[in-house]
Amino acid sequence: MAKSRGAPKTGGRRKGTPNKNTALIKGMIVEALDKSGGVDYLVGVAKNNPAAFCTLIGKVLPLNHTSEDATLSPPTEIRIVGVSAANALAE
């Protein structure tokens, strides 16, 4: 029997609760990145396979680029600048 329109939600997951499999897979990805060299590995990917690295960047950057007062426009250019891990940690 279907619930009537406008009836309050009952049962199921609460809004915003992450899927257990998604959390598990993300944890495995982070562990694999750590074991493969972390930042140094990602720098190598950026140099040797920039298309794959740019795809990764596109997956982790936010989709909406506006400020609270809506005055900030979306970026028109994204520059990737290589930085050695030693210099990045020193800053």
Secondary structure, 3 states (H helix, E strand, C coil): CCCCCCCCCCCCCCCCCCCHHHHHHHHHHHHHHHHHCCHHHHHHHHHHCHHHHHHHHHHHCCCCCCCCCCCCCCCCCCCCCCCCHHHHHHC
